[in-house]
Amino acid sequence: MGFFQKVKGFFGYGILDIDVQPKSTTIDRHHPLVVGKVIIAAKTEDFIEKITIKVEEVWQKKDINDNPVHESFRLGDLEFDVQKNVTEGETFSLDFQMPLRLVKSFDDQLRDKGGIIGAAGKMSSLLKSEKSNFWLDTTVHVKSASFEPNKVVELYLSN
């Protein structure tokens, strides 16, 4: 039993339960801000060093030869220096508010202008098969694990 607990702890499995609760899974295009709460429940006794929260956009399109192209942009990040011992069964929460810096493709910039130019931007975006996914990634850095436990939540951009 002790050996398997050490192996699980090394890989970050079974140490903590992480629950990320954003107030909304939709990012407002005009006021990009992510507000939420991280709830951590300890399954074993350990030491939490820090909590890292980041939002990334993974942008996908097809190039001229119809090959997929992927780019990743970090839109915002927070780091909390916790330095806390947790015991088995203990839970605590952390509220966060993260402003984001949105990245717009050329087609998105055209679409925002509206009118005929906006329609051209929408059409160009459709032809290139542009798609963006937004991910809220929370990682809890614990002393005993080499691979820290994390939780990822998908977010969406408003129109």
N, C-alpha and C positions, 0 to 999 in steps of 0.2 A: 504494500500500500504506500509506504513512504517513497519508494523508488518512482512509482508512477506519478505521485504528486509532484516530485521534483522535475520529472520530464514534462508534465503538463505546465508547470510553472515556467520552465525554460522557454517553452513556445508561447507563453502568454495565454494559455487556455485554462479556463476554470479559476482564474484569479479574481476577476472583477466582472460584474454585469454592468454594461454601459448602455444608458438609454438617452438618446438625444431627442429633445422635443422642441423643434422650431415652432414659433407662434403661428407661422404660415409656411407652407412649402412653396409659395409663390413669391418670387422676387419682383418687386415693383420696378419697372423699367425707368421710371422718372425719379424715384427716390430709393436707390438700391441699398437696402439695409436688411440684415438678418438678425432677428431677435429670438432668443430661446433659452433653454435650460438644459444642462447636462446633469443626469442623475446617475450616481455611481453606487453600486451595492457590492461590498467586499464579500467574496466567498472564502477567502483565507486571510490570514494576517500578513500584511505587507506594508511597504513604504511607498507612497506616491510622491514622485519628485515634481512632475509638472504635467499640465494638460495643454495639448496643442489642438486648436480648431482652425481649419482652413476651408475656403470655398474655391473650387477649381471649375473652370469651364473647359470641357473637351469638345473641340470644334472639329467637325468632319465634313469633308467635301470630296468631290472627284475632280481629278486634274484632266488635262486635255486628252490623255490616253485612257480615260475612264478608270484610272487607278485611285484607290482611296488614299486620302491625305488626312492625317490626324495632327492636331496641334493642341497643346494644353496651356492654359493661362491661369495663373493664380490671381484671383480677384480680391482676396482678403485673407488675413490670418491674424489669429490671436494666440498668445501664450500666457498661461497662468502658472506662476511659480508657487506650487501648493505646499511642498515639503511637509507631508502629513503621514503619520502612522495610522493605519486602519486595521481594525480587528474584524474577525469573522462575524458577518451579519450586520455590520455597520453600514449605514447609507448616508450620503450627503449629496447636496446639489449645488450647482454653480450656475448663476444667471450670466448670460453674455449678450452683448450688442455689438455687431460687427458691420461697419460701413464697407461697401464694396466699390471697386473701380471696374465698371463694365468695359469690355473691349468690343468694338463694333467693326465688323467687316465692311469692306467698301460697299457691298450690296445693302447692308443694313443702314449705312449712312445715306444711301440714295433713297431707300424706302422711307426713312424718317422725313425726307423733304416733302413728300406727298405729291399729289397731282400726277402728271405724266412721268416725271422723273421717278417718283415713288413707285409707279407701276412697273417701270423699267427695272428698278432695283428688285422688286418682288419676282419678276419674271427671270431675271438673271440668277437669283438665289435658287429658284426652282430648277433651272437648267443645270446648275452646278451640284444639285442635291445637297445643299448646305444643311447641316443639322448641328445643334449645340445641346450638350447635356451639362447640367450643373450638379456638382456633388459637394455636400457638406461632410467633411471628414474630421472626425474627432479621435485623437489618440491620447491615451493615458500612459505616461511613462512611469513604470514601476521599477523598483530597484532589482527585483529578483528575476525579471524576464528579459531575455535577449530580443524577443519579438513582442513588442508592446501590444496590448489589446486595443482594438479600435472599433469604431462604428461609423458607417457611411450611410447618409440619407440623400436621396435624390431631390433636387429642387427644380422648380420650373420658372421661366421668365414670363412675366405678364405681357400682353400685347399692347 
